[in-house]
């Protein structure tokens, strides 16, 4: 399943076992906050000043699936 900017953070965590590492390495180390898991990746990236396009590129590289 491809991860998109509309994917919820909680869904991304279930889809990709490397999600925590990817998000933490990209200014999004907020994963323990329950409300943040209901944001889309794009919403969360905006809140944390992260580049959503870079994050999506990483998520969708074969080596990170």
DADAHU-V925160 format. One line per field, one symbol per residue. phi: phi as a letter, one per 30 degrees, with the letter a starting at -180 (. if undefined). psi: psi as a letter, one per 20 degrees, with the letter a starting at -180 (. if undefined). Layout:
phi->???
psi->???
//
This chain:
phi->.dcbdcddeddddddbdceedddddbibccdddedddcdddddddddciccdddddedecdedcd
psi->ppprhipqghghhhgoijggggghiljlljiiohhhiiqrhggggghjkqohggghgghjqhij.
//
